[in-house]
Amino acid sequence: MIMVQIIIISALLLSSVIYLIIGFLLGKGNTSIGDLFPIILGKKAKVNTIDEFSTSTVATTVSLATIILAYFELVGYFGAFLLWTAVTTSIGMILVSVSAKRIWTKMSFYDHRPTMHEFLGVEFSSKTLALVASACTSIGFLLIFATELIVGSTFLSKLIPAIPEWVTVVFLSSIGFIYTLAGGFRAVIKTDQIQMKLIWGLIIVLGGYYVYYILRNGGLQINFNKIPKNIFSFSDRSGLIIFLVGIAIMNIPTYLSNMSIWQRISGAQNPETVIKGFKKSIITLFFSWTFLALIACFAYMIVQPGNSQNLLSDLLIVISRDTVGKIVLFIVVLGLYGAMLSTASTNLIVVTHTVSEDIIAKFKKTQLTERLQSKKELLASRLILIGSALLAMFLVQGLKWFGFSIADLVFAIYGGALALFPPILVALFSKKERLTSLSVYATLAVIFGFIFGWGIAIYGKSVGNGNLIFLSPTVSITVSFVIISLGFIITGKGWHTT
């Protein structure tokens, strides 16, 4: 047991040192907010290559808390139906890929790289819409950031019980925060590249260990028979349809209204990086999510239901009992920690960028060109980053106290954020002269979509009805679509595209 804990600590320390070095090296010489956020071409906050774009995009989707741990939490009930998440997420990325050239073209009319919220505000000629959209994004990404850090680091801390849990949680959580604070957006992109490779390492070595285990323990048929029948059964079960519909409605539109995606488009230096980067992302995303879901399904060959800890913890304990398993454990921990930090750091830089540029900067009289030269602006943005991280912790602890599980948080957080999708779709594909008269409806669509999405999730939790939580994405996007459609009808404007 001591050897196992040494292996886990070594993996965590090694990766932490690497990430911190990258953050401080890339942050060296940062002098302006243009080095921290992708707000103007030619500064340090950028995406240089197609590989950087695709790997960082996929790495941010492979979350430890909301994907890997959620798979192991839900697999006992939904089984192979979890593969639907890979299909729908890939479709969502295809939707963004189809829209990428249009997004790039519309951004090119600005003298800087606008955020998603600024784009909405300008297209609809509404500063109120931009502020409301910014607030909704900030709340959602704050919660995802804190969920990732708290849930992910708590899980990893339980693997090393010799160290007090709070010490491990504080240490592991602080790494992503520190390298993001030091290196900004560029550090997030470069660490994402490494973290995605480590996630693939996790997938490959766990898959390889399954084969190794099968060969040493009686062959495929004997071990496959250990898996509960419902895992690979596609028979109906309570709440299944609502779950599948909720997943589809959550995953397919979410990336078009995701500020982290818009950040990467803003950071790209040419349209080829964006267009080819998305195409590569679709393939990588589909296979990484598919393999992770299958790893959760086949875990029952090694770990049987009903053990005291959660499925992934039990799996890692069993794996660590032999020499080969200890090597596998080291690589798996690198991948798990990488998955946690890739999502956390991306969400933190999104929140900081949004609050700094879309909320606070809008109340200042200084222009962007002036602020780009100010070191005080850089310091202020870093202080916002620190404040955002602390606030996020309190928000998620409150939701955990209310009883939200990992799966609940996934549906509630992403569900509420989907209220932005209809206005963004309209802004991208409708003529600009038609949008001004719709600004009030677009603002109401975001507000009420967000409120109703979160409202049904909280109500579902209070009455103990999980199906209502799964419906959060459906409610949010439906309310938003209905309101903006009413706007088209009332103003007499048709859904004509450019």
C-alpha positions as CSV (number, residue, x, y, z in Angstrom):
1,M,0.0,0.0,0.0
2,I,2.9,2.4,0.8
3,M,4.4,1.6,-2.6
4,V,1.1,2.4,-4.3
5,Q,0.9,5.8,-2.6
6,I,4.5,6.6,-3.5
7,I,3.6,5.9,-7.2
8,I,0.6,8.1,-7.1
9,I,2.4,10.9,-5.3
10,S,5.3,10.7,-7.8
11,A,2.9,10.9,-10.8
12,L,1.2,14.0,-9.3
13,L,4.4,15.7,-8.4
14,L,6.1,15.1,-11.7
15,S,3.2,16.4,-13.7
16,S,2.7,19.4,-11.3
17,V,6.4,20.4,-11.8
18,I,6.0,20.2,-15.6
19,Y,2.9,22.3,-15.7
20,L,4.3,25.0,-13.4
21,I,7.5,25.2,-15.4
22,I,5.5,25.7,-18.6
23,G,3.3,28.3,-17.0
24,F,6.2,30.4,-15.6
25,L,8.3,30.1,-18.8
26,L,5.4,31.2,-21.0
27,G,4.4,33.9,-18.6
28,K,7.9,35.4,-18.6
29,G,7.7,38.7,-20.3
30,N,4.0,39.1,-20.2
31,T,3.4,42.8,-20.2
32,S,-0.2,43.4,-21.2
33,I,-3.7,41.8,-21.2
34,G,-3.0,40.9,-24.9
35,D,-0.5,38.4,-23.5
36,L,-3.1,37.0,-21.0
37,F,-6.2,36.8,-23.3
38,P,-6.6,36.4,-27.1
39,I,-8.0,39.8,-27.7
40,I,-5.6,41.0,-30.5
41,L,-3.6,39.2,-33.2
42,G,0.2,39.1,-32.8
43,K,0.3,39.0,-29.0
44,K,1.5,36.0,-26.9
45,A,-2.1,34.8,-26.2
46,K,-2.5,32.8,-29.4
47,V,-2.9,29.4,-31.0
48,N,-0.1,28.7,-33.4
49,T,-0.8,25.4,-35.1
50,I,-3.6,23.0,-36.1
51,D,-2.4,20.5,-33.6
52,E,-2.5,23.1,-30.8
53,F,-6.0,24.0,-31.8
54,S,-7.4,20.4,-32.0
55,T,-5.6,18.9,-29.0
56,S,-6.5,21.8,-26.7
57,T,-10.1,21.8,-27.9
58,V,-10.5,18.1,-27.2
59,A,-8.5,18.1,-23.9
60,T,-10.9,20.6,-22.4
61,T,-13.9,18.4,-23.2
62,V,-12.3,15.3,-21.4
63,S,-13.0,16.3,-17.9
64,L,-12.1,14.2,-14.9
65,A,-15.2,15.2,-12.8
66,T,-17.9,15.6,-15.5
67,I,-16.8,12.9,-18.0
68,I,-14.5,10.2,-16.6
69,L,-15.9,10.1,-13.1
70,A,-19.4,10.7,-14.4
71,Y,-19.0,7.7,-16.7
72,F,-18.0,5.4,-13.8
73,E,-20.8,6.8,-11.8
74,L,-23.5,6.3,-14.4
75,V,-22.2,3.1,-16.2
76,G,-23.9,0.7,-13.7
77,Y,-27.3,2.0,-14.7
78,F,-27.0,3.3,-18.3
79,G,-24.2,0.9,-19.4
80,A,-23.3,1.1,-23.1
81,F,-25.9,3.9,-23.6
82,L,-23.1,6.2,-22.5
83,L,-21.6,5.8,-26.0
84,W,-24.4,8.2,-27.0
85,T,-22.4,10.9,-25.3
86,A,-19.5,10.4,-27.8
87,V,-21.9,10.5,-30.8
88,T,-23.8,13.6,-29.8
89,T,-20.6,15.5,-28.7
90,S,-19.0,14.7,-32.1
91,I,-22.2,16.0,-33.8
92,G,-21.9,19.2,-31.7
93,M,-18.3,19.7,-32.8
94,I,-19.4,19.1,-36.4
95,L,-21.9,21.9,-36.0
96,V,-19.2,24.3,-34.8
97,S,-16.9,23.2,-37.6
98,V,-19.6,24.0,-40.2
99,S,-20.0,27.5,-38.6
100,A,-16.3,28.1,-38.1
101,K,-15.6,29.9,-41.4
102,R,-18.6,32.2,-40.8
103,I,-17.5,33.0,-37.2
104,W,-14.0,33.8,-38.5
105,T,-15.3,36.0,-41.2
106,K,-17.6,37.9,-38.9
107,M,-14.7,38.4,-36.4
108,S,-12.5,39.8,-39.1
109,F,-14.7,42.9,-39.3
110,Y,-13.6,43.9,-35.8
111,D,-10.3,45.8,-35.1
112,H,-9.6,43.2,-32.3
113,R,-10.7,39.7,-31.4
114,P,-14.1,40.0,-29.9
115,T,-15.4,37.6,-27.2
116,M,-18.6,35.6,-27.9
117,H,-20.6,38.0,-25.7
118,E,-19.2,41.2,-27.3
119,F,-20.1,39.6,-30.7
120,L,-23.7,39.1,-29.5
121,G,-23.9,42.6,-28.2
122,V,-22.6,44.2,-31.4
123,E,-24.7,42.1,-33.7
124,F,-27.9,42.8,-31.8
125,S,-26.9,46.4,-31.0
126,S,-27.5,45.7,-27.3
127,K,-25.0,46.3,-24.5
128,T,-27.5,44.7,-22.1
129,L,-27.5,41.4,-24.1
130,A,-23.7,41.3,-23.9
131,L,-23.7,41.8,-20.2
132,V,-26.5,39.3,-19.5
133,A,-24.7,36.7,-21.7
134,S,-21.4,37.4,-20.0
135,A,-23.0,36.9,-16.6
136,C,-24.6,33.5,-17.6
137,T,-21.3,32.3,-19.1
138,S,-19.3,33.4,-16.0
139,I,-21.7,31.6,-13.6
140,G,-21.6,28.4,-15.6
141,F,-17.9,28.3,-16.1
142,L,-17.2,29.2,-12.5
143,L,-19.2,26.2,-11.5
144,I,-17.5,23.9,-13.9
145,F,-14.1,25.1,-12.8
146,A,-14.8,24.6,-9.2
147,T,-16.6,21.3,-9.7
148,E,-13.6,20.0,-11.6
149,L,-11.1,21.1,-9.0
150,I,-13.1,20.0,-5.9
151,V,-14.5,16.7,-7.2
152,G,-11.3,15.8,-9.1
153,S,-8.8,16.6,-6.4
154,T,-11.0,15.0,-3.8
155,F,-11.1,11.8,-5.8
156,L,-7.3,11.8,-6.3
157,S,-6.7,12.6,-2.6
158,K,-8.6,9.5,-1.5
159,L,-6.0,7.4,-3.4
160,I,-3.3,8.7,-0.9
161,P,-5.0,8.4,2.5
162,A,-1.6,8.8,4.3
163,I,-1.8,12.6,3.6
164,P,-4.6,14.6,5.1
165,E,-7.3,15.1,2.4
166,W,-7.4,18.9,2.7
167,V,-3.7,19.1,2.1
168,T,-3.9,17.1,-1.1
169,V,-7.0,18.9,-2.4
170,V,-5.4,22.4,-1.8
171,F,-2.1,21.3,-3.5
172,L,-3.7,19.7,-6.5
173,S,-6.2,22.5,-7.0
174,S,-3.5,25.2,-6.8
175,I,-1.4,23.9,-9.6
176,G,-3.8,24.7,-12.4
177,F,-4.6,28.0,-10.8
178,I,-0.9,29.0,-10.6
179,Y,0.2,28.1,-14.1
180,T,-2.9,29.8,-15.6
181,L,-2.2,32.9,-13.5
182,A,1.4,33.0,-14.6
183,G,1.1,32.1,-18.3
184,G,-2.4,33.0,-19.2
185,F,-4.1,31.6,-22.3
186,R,-0.9,30.5,-24.0
187,A,0.0,28.3,-21.0
188,V,-3.4,26.8,-21.1
189,I,-3.0,25.8,-24.7
190,K,0.5,24.3,-24.3
191,T,-0.4,22.4,-21.1
192,D,-3.6,21.1,-22.9
193,Q,-1.3,19.5,-25.5
194,I,0.6,17.6,-22.9
195,Q,-2.6,16.7,-21.0
196,M,-4.3,15.3,-24.0
197,K,-1.3,13.0,-24.7
198,L,-1.5,11.9,-21.1
199,I,-5.2,11.2,-21.4
200,W,-4.5,9.0,-24.5
201,G,-1.8,7.3,-22.4
202,L,-4.5,6.6,-19.8
203,I,-6.8,5.1,-22.4
204,I,-4.1,3.0,-24.1
205,V,-2.6,1.5,-20.9
206,L,-6.0,0.8,-19.3
207,G,-7.2,-0.9,-22.5
208,G,-3.9,-2.8,-22.6
209,Y,-4.3,-3.9,-19.0
210,Y,-7.7,-5.2,-19.7
211,V,-6.2,-7.4,-22.4
212,Y,-3.4,-8.5,-20.1
213,Y,-6.0,-9.3,-17.3
214,I,-8.2,-11.3,-19.7
215,L,-5.2,-13.4,-20.9
216,R,-4.1,-14.2,-17.4
217,N,-7.6,-14.9,-16.0
218,G,-9.3,-17.5,-18.2
219,G,-9.9,-15.7,-21.5
220,L,-12.4,-13.3,-22.9
221,Q,-15.6,-15.3,-22.5
222,I,-15.2,-16.0,-18.8
223,N,-14.3,-12.4,-18.0
224,F,-17.0,-10.9,-20.3
225,N,-19.6,-13.1,-18.4
226,K,-18.6,-11.2,-15.2
227,I,-20.1,-8.0,-16.6
228,P,-23.7,-7.4,-15.4
229,K,-26.1,-8.2,-18.2
230,N,-27.6,-4.7,-18.3
231,I,-24.3,-3.0,-19.2
232,F,-24.4,-4.2,-22.8
233,S,-28.1,-4.6,-23.0
234,F,-30.0,-2.0,-25.0
235,S,-33.3,-2.7,-23.3
236,D,-35.4,0.2,-22.0
237,R,-35.0,1.4,-18.4
238,S,-36.6,4.0,-16.2
239,G,-35.5,7.6,-17.3
240,L,-33.6,6.3,-20.3
241,I,-35.4,8.3,-23.0
242,I,-35.2,11.5,-20.9
243,F,-31.5,10.9,-20.4
244,L,-30.8,10.3,-24.1
245,V,-32.8,13.3,-25.2
246,G,-31.2,15.5,-22.5
247,I,-27.7,14.4,-23.6
248,A,-28.4,15.1,-27.2
249,I,-29.9,18.5,-26.5
250,M,-27.0,19.3,-24.2
251,N,-24.1,18.1,-26.3
252,I,-25.1,19.0,-29.9
253,P,-25.6,22.8,-29.5
254,T,-23.3,23.4,-26.5
255,Y,-20.1,24.0,-28.3
256,L,-21.4,26.7,-30.6
257,S,-22.3,28.7,-27.5
258,N,-19.2,27.8,-25.6
259,M,-16.8,30.7,-24.8
260,S,-13.8,28.4,-24.6
261,I,-14.3,27.4,-28.3
262,W,-14.6,31.1,-29.3
263,Q,-11.4,31.8,-27.3
264,R,-9.5,29.3,-29.4
265,I,-10.9,30.7,-32.6
266,S,-9.9,34.2,-31.4
267,G,-6.4,32.9,-30.6
268,A,-5.9,31.3,-34.0
269,Q,-3.7,33.4,-36.4
270,N,-5.4,32.3,-39.6
271,P,-8.6,30.6,-40.7
272,E,-6.9,27.4,-41.9
273,T,-5.9,26.7,-38.3
274,V,-9.5,26.9,-37.2
275,I,-11.1,25.0,-40.0
276,K,-8.6,22.1,-40.1
277,G,-8.3,22.2,-36.3
278,F,-12.0,21.5,-35.9
279,K,-12.0,18.6,-38.4
280,K,-9.2,17.0,-36.5
281,S,-10.9,17.6,-33.2
282,I,-14.1,15.8,-34.3
283,I,-12.2,12.5,-34.9
284,T,-10.1,12.7,-31.8
285,L,-13.1,13.7,-29.6
286,F,-15.2,10.8,-30.9
287,F,-12.6,8.1,-30.3
288,S,-11.4,9.4,-26.9
289,W,-14.9,9.7,-25.5
290,T,-15.9,6.3,-27.0
291,F,-12.9,4.5,-25.5
292,L,-13.4,6.1,-22.1
293,A,-17.0,5.0,-22.0
294,L,-16.0,1.4,-23.0
295,I,-13.3,1.4,-20.3
296,A,-16.0,2.2,-17.7
297,C,-18.2,-0.6,-19.2
298,F,-15.5,-3.3,-19.2
299,A,-14.3,-2.3,-15.7
300,Y,-16.8,-4.9,-14.4
301,M,-14.5,-7.7,-15.6
302,I,-12.1,-6.7,-12.9
303,V,-14.3,-5.1,-10.2
304,Q,-17.7,-6.4,-9.3
305,P,-20.7,-4.2,-8.2
306,G,-21.4,-3.7,-4.6
307,N,-17.9,-2.8,-3.3
308,S,-17.5,-0.1,-0.7
309,Q,-15.8,2.6,-2.9
310,N,-16.7,3.9,-6.3
311,L,-16.0,1.8,-9.4
312,L,-12.9,3.7,-10.6
313,S,-11.3,3.7,-7.1
314,D,-11.9,0.0,-6.8
315,L,-10.5,-0.6,-10.3
316,L,-7.3,1.3,-9.5
317,I,-6.9,-0.6,-6.2
318,V,-7.1,-4.0,-8.0
319,I,-4.8,-2.9,-10.8
320,S,-2.1,-1.8,-8.3
321,R,-1.7,-5.3,-6.9
322,D,0.9,-6.5,-9.4
323,T,4.0,-5.0,-11.0
324,V,2.4,-4.4,-14.4
325,G,-0.5,-2.8,-12.7
326,K,1.7,-0.4,-10.7
327,I,3.2,0.9,-14.0
328,V,-0.3,1.3,-15.4
329,L,-1.4,3.1,-12.2
330,F,1.4,5.7,-12.7
331,I,0.3,6.5,-16.2
332,V,-3.4,6.5,-15.3
333,V,-2.9,9.0,-12.5
334,L,-0.9,11.2,-14.9
335,G,-3.9,11.1,-17.3
336,L,-6.5,11.6,-14.6
337,Y,-4.7,14.7,-13.2
338,G,-4.2,16.0,-16.8
339,A,-7.9,15.6,-17.5
340,M,-8.7,17.6,-14.3
341,L,-6.4,20.4,-15.0
342,S,-7.1,20.8,-18.7
343,T,-10.8,21.5,-18.0
344,A,-10.1,23.6,-14.9
345,S,-7.5,25.9,-16.4
346,T,-9.6,26.4,-19.5
347,N,-12.7,27.4,-17.5
348,L,-10.7,29.7,-15.3
349,I,-9.2,31.6,-18.2
350,V,-12.7,31.8,-19.8
351,V,-14.2,33.3,-16.7
352,T,-11.3,35.8,-16.2
353,H,-11.4,36.9,-19.8
354,T,-15.2,37.3,-19.7
355,V,-15.4,39.2,-16.4
356,S,-12.4,41.4,-17.3
357,E,-13.3,42.3,-20.9
358,D,-17.0,41.9,-21.1
359,I,-18.1,43.1,-17.7
360,I,-15.6,45.3,-15.9
361,A,-14.0,46.9,-19.0
362,K,-17.4,48.0,-20.3
363,F,-17.7,50.4,-17.3
364,K,-14.3,52.0,-18.0
365,K,-13.7,55.0,-20.1
366,T,-10.4,53.9,-21.5
367,Q,-10.2,52.3,-24.9
368,L,-8.7,48.8,-25.6
369,T,-5.7,50.3,-27.3
370,E,-4.9,52.3,-24.1
371,R,-5.5,49.3,-21.9
372,L,-3.2,47.1,-23.9
373,Q,-0.3,49.3,-22.9
374,S,-1.2,49.3,-19.2
375,K,0.5,47.0,-16.8
376,K,-2.2,47.9,-14.3
377,E,-4.7,46.2,-16.5
378,L,-2.7,43.1,-16.5
379,L,-2.5,43.1,-12.7
380,A,-6.2,43.8,-12.5
381,S,-7.0,40.9,-14.7
382,R,-4.9,38.6,-12.6
383,L,-6.6,39.8,-9.5
384,I,-9.9,39.0,-11.2
385,L,-8.6,35.5,-11.9
386,I,-7.8,35.0,-8.2
387,G,-11.2,36.3,-7.1
388,S,-13.0,34.1,-9.6
389,A,-11.3,31.0,-8.3
390,L,-12.2,31.7,-4.7
391,L,-15.8,32.5,-5.6
392,A,-16.2,29.3,-7.6
393,M,-15.2,27.2,-4.6
394,F,-18.0,28.7,-2.5
395,L,-20.6,28.3,-5.2
396,V,-19.9,24.6,-5.8
397,Q,-19.6,23.8,-2.1
398,G,-23.1,25.3,-1.8
399,L,-24.5,23.1,-4.5
400,K,-22.8,20.0,-3.0
401,W,-24.4,20.9,0.3
402,F,-27.8,21.0,-1.6
403,G,-27.1,17.5,-2.7
404,F,-26.0,17.8,-6.3
405,S,-24.0,14.8,-7.6
406,I,-21.5,15.0,-10.4
407,A,-24.1,14.0,-13.0
408,D,-26.6,16.5,-11.6
409,L,-24.1,19.3,-11.9
410,V,-23.2,18.4,-15.5
411,F,-26.9,18.7,-16.6
412,A,-27.6,21.8,-14.6
413,I,-24.5,23.8,-15.5
414,Y,-24.5,23.0,-19.2
415,G,-28.3,23.1,-19.4
416,G,-28.5,26.6,-18.1
417,A,-25.8,27.8,-20.5
418,L,-27.7,26.5,-23.5
419,A,-29.9,29.6,-23.3
420,L,-27.2,31.4,-25.3
421,F,-27.4,29.0,-28.3
422,P,-30.5,30.4,-30.1
423,P,-29.3,34.1,-30.1
424,I,-25.8,33.0,-31.3
425,L,-27.4,30.9,-34.1
426,V,-29.6,33.9,-35.1
427,A,-26.6,36.3,-35.0
428,L,-24.5,34.1,-37.2
429,F,-27.1,33.2,-39.8
430,S,-29.4,36.2,-40.0
431,K,-28.8,39.5,-41.6
432,K,-27.5,42.1,-39.2
433,E,-30.1,44.7,-40.1
434,R,-32.8,42.4,-38.9
435,L,-31.2,41.8,-35.5
436,T,-31.6,45.2,-33.8
437,S,-35.3,44.9,-33.5
438,L,-34.8,41.5,-31.9
439,S,-32.4,42.7,-29.2
440,V,-34.9,42.7,-26.4
441,Y,-36.2,39.3,-27.3
442,A,-32.6,37.9,-27.5
443,T,-31.9,39.3,-24.0
444,L,-35.1,37.8,-22.6
445,A,-34.3,34.5,-24.3
446,V,-31.0,34.3,-22.5
447,I,-32.4,35.4,-19.1
448,F,-35.4,33.2,-19.0
449,G,-33.7,30.2,-20.6
450,F,-31.0,30.3,-17.9
451,I,-33.5,30.8,-15.1
452,F,-35.8,28.0,-16.3
453,G,-32.9,25.6,-17.0
454,W,-31.5,26.0,-13.5
455,G,-35.0,26.2,-12.0
456,I,-36.1,22.8,-13.1
457,A,-32.8,21.3,-12.0
458,I,-33.1,22.7,-8.5
459,Y,-36.8,21.8,-8.3
460,G,-36.0,18.3,-9.5
461,K,-33.3,17.9,-6.8
462,S,-35.6,19.3,-4.1
463,V,-38.4,16.7,-4.9
464,G,-35.9,13.9,-5.6
465,N,-36.8,13.6,-9.3
466,G,-33.6,13.0,-11.3
467,N,-35.5,13.0,-14.6
468,L,-36.2,16.7,-14.1
469,I,-32.5,17.4,-13.8
470,F,-31.9,15.6,-17.0
471,L,-34.5,17.9,-18.6
472,S,-32.6,21.0,-17.7
473,P,-30.9,21.4,-21.1
474,T,-34.2,20.8,-22.9
475,V,-36.0,23.3,-20.9
476,S,-33.3,26.0,-21.2
477,I,-32.9,25.8,-25.0
478,T,-36.6,25.4,-25.6
479,V,-37.6,28.5,-23.6
480,S,-34.8,30.5,-25.3
481,F,-35.9,29.4,-28.8
482,V,-39.6,30.1,-28.1
483,I,-38.9,33.7,-26.9
484,I,-36.6,34.6,-29.8
485,S,-39.1,33.0,-32.3
486,L,-41.8,35.1,-30.8
487,G,-39.6,38.1,-31.5
488,F,-39.4,37.2,-35.1
489,I,-43.2,36.8,-35.3
490,I,-44.0,40.0,-33.4
491,T,-41.5,42.2,-35.3
492,G,-42.5,40.7,-38.6
493,K,-39.0,39.6,-39.4
494,G,-38.5,36.3,-41.1
495,W,-35.7,33.7,-40.5
496,H,-33.9,34.7,-43.6
497,T,-30.2,34.0,-43.7
498,T,-27.3,35.9,-45.1
